[in-house]
Amino acid sequence: MQVRYISLDSAVGRDLRMRGLLTRHGLGEISQRAPGIQASRALNGMSMAETGCLLAHHSILTSLEESQTTVVLEDDVVLCIDFAEKIGHLTESLEASPFDIVFLGQTISYEETRTHARLLKLLGKFNETRKHLFISAHPFYRFGAFAYAINRQSVRKVHALLSTLDLPVAAKPIDSLLKDWISRGLLKAAVIFPYLAGVDASLESSMQDRSGPIEHRTHAEIVNLYLDGYAPDARSRWETVLSGSPDLHALEICLAIYGRLTRQ
């Protein structure tokens, strides 16, 4: 297994943060920085940030080696406490599974109340069994490419998909591109639950020029609600509201509660 993390040359602080984070988890020796890309022009109607993000992921994916499973991280991730141990087990499970890719976390819109209610119930079962689930990404995966693992046995498949991708014409944000391949059956994917990776709410988003971007702190809080070992008090309060007949207003209240609980 190897770990590749994306960080711009100019983002020295984030690079140092990632090096420290991965070293603390005992993954420093198998980790390598992949340079982020500042796009010179936007592709196919995307924002400049989306284009740069796509190109950076594209660069990593085209350089994958068949000899090892690769974990890809963006430089604003947070990791669960026992990440090294859990990612080791996940890698073994992934290589023995039919899945090409496993997302270590994702974002689900706060309007999807039924999905959140379902996931909170699954969290309750996880707390009893301590067994992570592989949930099929189709149709469960929503968006986010801040952390995922590519099965070493699927590298040729990924390379083949990339080789036929006409970037100027068919470029999409990386998460939309992956979701498209998954929905068309070109990639088999899963989301691990609870998540092994989340998003650092204290960092500024580099995607502010994205069309209709979700507020970064809200985005991070929704992701981290399902990060293994994170904010159990927030979960219990959210579950209380969802146990009734949830509506958009109820979710907004829960987001405010969660924000206060997690704000440093």
C-alpha distance (Angstrom), angle and dihedral (degrees) to the residues before:
residue distance angle dihedral
M1 . . .
Q2 3.76 . .
V3 3.82 132.0 .
R4 3.81 121.9 -141.1
Y5 3.78 120.2 -174.5
I6 3.81 126.5 -169.5
S7 3.79 118.7 -131.7
L8 3.79 131.8 154.6
D9 3.80 118.5 -116.5
S10 3.80 88.2 -121.1
A11 3.83 93.2 51.7
V12 3.80 95.6 81.5
G13 3.78 93.4 153.6
R14 3.78 93.1 53.6
D15 3.79 91.4 47.5
L16 3.80 90.6 53.4
R17 3.79 89.6 46.7
M18 3.80 91.9 53.2
R19 3.79 93.3 46.1
G20 3.78 90.2 52.0
L21 3.80 93.2 45.0
L22 3.81 94.2 50.5
T23 3.80 92.8 43.0
R24 3.81 90.8 53.0
H25 3.79 88.2 53.4
G26 3.80 91.4 50.5
L27 3.79 93.4 -111.5
G28 3.78 100.3 108.0
E29 3.80 95.6 106.1
I30 3.80 94.7 53.3
S31 3.81 95.2 41.5
Q32 3.77 127.5 96.4
R33 3.78 132.2 -178.1
A34 3.80 116.8 -122.3
P35 3.81 112.2 -156.9
G36 3.77 115.0 -113.3
I37 3.79 116.2 -129.4
Q38 3.79 127.7 -125.5
A39 3.78 104.5 -151.0
S40 3.80 117.2 -130.8
R41 3.79 91.2 -156.5
A42 3.78 136.2 8.9
L43 3.79 117.5 -104.7
N44 3.80 127.0 -137.7
G45 3.80 97.2 -16.2
M46 3.80 95.5 -49.5
S47 3.79 124.5 132.0
M48 3.80 120.1 -100.5
A49 3.81 90.6 -107.8
E50 3.80 92.6 50.1
T51 3.79 90.1 48.9
G52 3.80 93.4 50.4
C53 3.80 91.0 46.9
L54 3.81 91.6 50.7
L55 3.80 92.2 48.8
A56 3.81 92.0 49.7
H57 3.82 92.7 51.3
H58 3.80 89.9 43.1
S59 3.81 89.6 54.6
I60 3.80 92.3 51.9
L61 3.79 94.6 45.2
T62 3.78 93.6 49.8
S63 3.82 89.8 52.1
L64 3.82 96.2 50.9
E65 3.79 116.3 132.6
E66 3.79 122.1 -137.6
S67 3.80 91.2 -140.3
Q68 3.79 95.9 74.2
T69 3.76 145.0 24.9
T70 3.80 111.4 -109.7
V71 3.80 128.6 -144.5
V72 3.82 112.3 -154.0
L73 3.81 118.9 -158.7
E74 3.79 134.6 178.7
D75 3.78 116.2 -137.1
D76 3.81 97.1 -108.6
V77 3.82 96.2 62.3
V78 3.77 128.4 124.0
L79 3.80 119.8 -156.8
C80 3.80 133.3 -144.2
I81 3.80 116.6 -103.5
D82 3.81 98.3 -101.0
F83 3.79 94.6 34.4
A84 3.82 97.7 141.4
E85 3.80 93.2 52.5
K86 3.79 93.6 43.2
I87 3.79 95.5 45.5
G88 3.80 88.4 50.9
H89 3.80 90.8 55.0
L90 3.80 90.6 43.6
T91 3.80 91.4 52.4
E92 3.79 90.9 53.7
S93 3.80 91.3 47.7
L94 3.81 92.4 45.7
E95 3.80 93.7 51.7
A96 3.81 89.7 51.2
S97 3.82 92.9 46.6
P98 3.81 133.7 79.3
F99 3.81 90.6 -116.4
D100 3.79 122.3 113.1
I101 3.79 94.8 -167.0
V102 3.79 136.8 17.3
F103 3.79 121.0 -161.9
L104 3.81 111.9 -140.3
G105 3.79 90.2 -156.7
Q106 3.80 140.8 -9.1
T107 3.78 141.8 -175.2
I108 3.80 123.1 -108.3
S109 3.79 117.6 -168.4
Y110 3.79 114.8 -107.8
E111 3.82 89.5 -125.3
E112 3.83 90.2 69.1
T113 3.77 94.3 86.7
R114 3.81 96.7 161.2
T115 3.79 91.4 54.5
H116 3.80 91.6 49.3
A117 3.80 91.0 49.0
R118 3.81 89.7 51.5
L119 3.80 92.7 48.8
L120 3.78 93.0 49.1
K121 3.80 88.7 54.9
L122 3.80 89.5 50.4
L123 3.80 88.9 51.2
G124 3.78 88.7 56.2
K125 3.81 90.5 53.2
F126 3.81 90.8 46.7
N127 3.80 90.7 54.2
E128 3.81 87.4 58.0
T129 3.80 100.0 41.8
R130 3.84 102.4 25.2
K131 3.80 88.3 -146.0
H132 3.78 119.1 135.0
L133 3.80 119.5 -137.7
F134 3.79 131.6 -138.1
I135 3.83 103.6 -141.8
S136 3.79 113.5 -165.0
A137 3.79 108.3 -108.8
H138 3.79 93.5 -140.6
P139 2.98 108.7 106.9
F140 3.83 96.7 -9.6
Y141 3.83 100.2 67.9
R142 3.81 112.8 93.3
F143 3.81 113.0 170.4
G144 3.80 144.6 -48.7
A145 3.81 131.2 92.5
F146 3.78 99.2 -165.8
A147 3.83 92.9 119.3
Y148 3.80 132.5 13.1
A149 3.80 141.1 139.6
I150 3.81 126.1 -132.6
N151 3.80 116.8 -148.8
R152 3.81 109.6 -122.5
Q153 3.79 88.3 -136.6
S154 3.81 89.9 60.4
V155 3.80 98.4 52.1
R156 3.81 94.0 103.0
K157 3.80 90.4 50.9
V158 3.81 91.6 51.3
H159 3.81 91.5 47.0
A160 3.80 90.5 50.5
L161 3.81 91.8 52.4
L162 3.79 91.4 48.5
S163 3.80 92.6 48.2
T164 3.80 91.1 60.0
L165 3.81 94.7 45.0
D166 3.80 112.7 109.9
L167 3.80 98.5 -155.4
P168 3.83 99.3 -166.4
V169 3.81 90.4 52.4
A170 3.81 106.5 27.7
A171 3.81 103.4 29.4
K172 3.81 116.3 138.2
P173 3.81 133.7 167.4
I174 3.80 105.9 -73.3
D175 3.80 94.5 -110.3
S176 3.82 91.5 49.0
L177 3.80 90.5 48.6
L178 3.80 92.7 51.4
K179 3.80 91.1 44.9
D180 3.80 90.2 51.8
W181 3.81 91.8 52.3
I182 3.80 90.2 47.1
S183 3.81 94.5 49.0
R184 3.81 90.5 49.2
G185 3.80 91.4 51.6
L186 3.80 93.5 -114.6
L187 3.80 91.8 120.2
K188 3.79 128.4 31.6
A189 3.78 109.5 -142.6
A190 3.78 144.1 170.4
V191 3.77 139.1 -171.5
I192 3.79 117.1 -132.5
F193 3.78 113.4 -131.2
P194 2.95 128.2 -123.3
Y195 3.79 91.0 30.1
L196 3.79 121.7 -110.4
A197 3.81 93.3 -156.2
G198 3.77 135.0 40.2
V199 3.80 139.6 170.6
D200 3.81 127.6 -86.8
A201 3.80 105.3 -120.8
S202 3.81 92.2 -163.9
L203 3.82 93.8 66.3
E204 3.78 124.3 83.4
S205 3.78 116.2 -111.9
S206 3.80 118.0 -114.7
M207 3.81 89.9 -154.6
Q208 3.80 99.6 73.1
D209 3.79 92.5 123.4
R210 3.79 91.4 58.1
S211 3.79 114.0 118.2
G212 3.80 108.9 -95.4
P213 3.83 95.5 -9.9
I214 3.79 117.8 -164.4
E215 3.80 111.8 -119.3
H216 3.80 105.3 -89.8
R217 3.79 98.3 -128.0
T218 3.80 91.2 49.4
H219 3.80 89.6 48.3
A220 3.81 91.4 52.1
E221 3.80 93.8 45.6
I222 3.80 92.8 52.0
V223 3.80 91.0 50.1
N224 3.79 95.3 45.0
L225 3.78 93.2 50.1
Y226 3.81 85.5 79.6
L227 3.80 98.9 37.4
D228 3.80 110.6 122.0
G229 3.80 109.8 -100.4
Y230 3.81 97.1 5.3
A231 3.81 130.5 129.6
P232 3.82 102.9 -24.8
D233 3.82 91.1 176.1
A234 3.79 90.7 58.8
R235 3.79 90.6 49.8
S236 3.78 93.6 52.1
R237 3.79 92.3 49.9
W238 3.78 92.2 46.8
E239 3.79 90.2 49.0
T240 3.81 90.6 52.8
V241 3.78 91.0 58.5
L242 3.80 93.8 42.6
S243 3.81 92.1 51.2
G244 3.80 89.7 74.4
S245 3.78 123.4 50.6
P246 3.77 101.6 -56.7
D247 3.77 122.5 -149.7
L248 3.79 134.3 172.9
H249 3.80 92.5 -87.6
A250 3.81 90.8 54.7
L251 3.80 91.5 52.3
E252 3.79 91.2 49.9
I253 3.81 89.1 53.9
C254 3.79 90.2 50.2
L255 3.79 91.8 50.0
A256 3.79 89.4 54.0
I257 3.82 90.7 50.0
Y258 3.79 91.4 47.6
G259 3.79 91.7 48.8
R260 3.78 91.9 55.1
L261 3.79 92.0 47.5
T262 3.80 94.4 51.4
R263 3.79 101.0 36.4
Q264 3.79 110.9 112.6
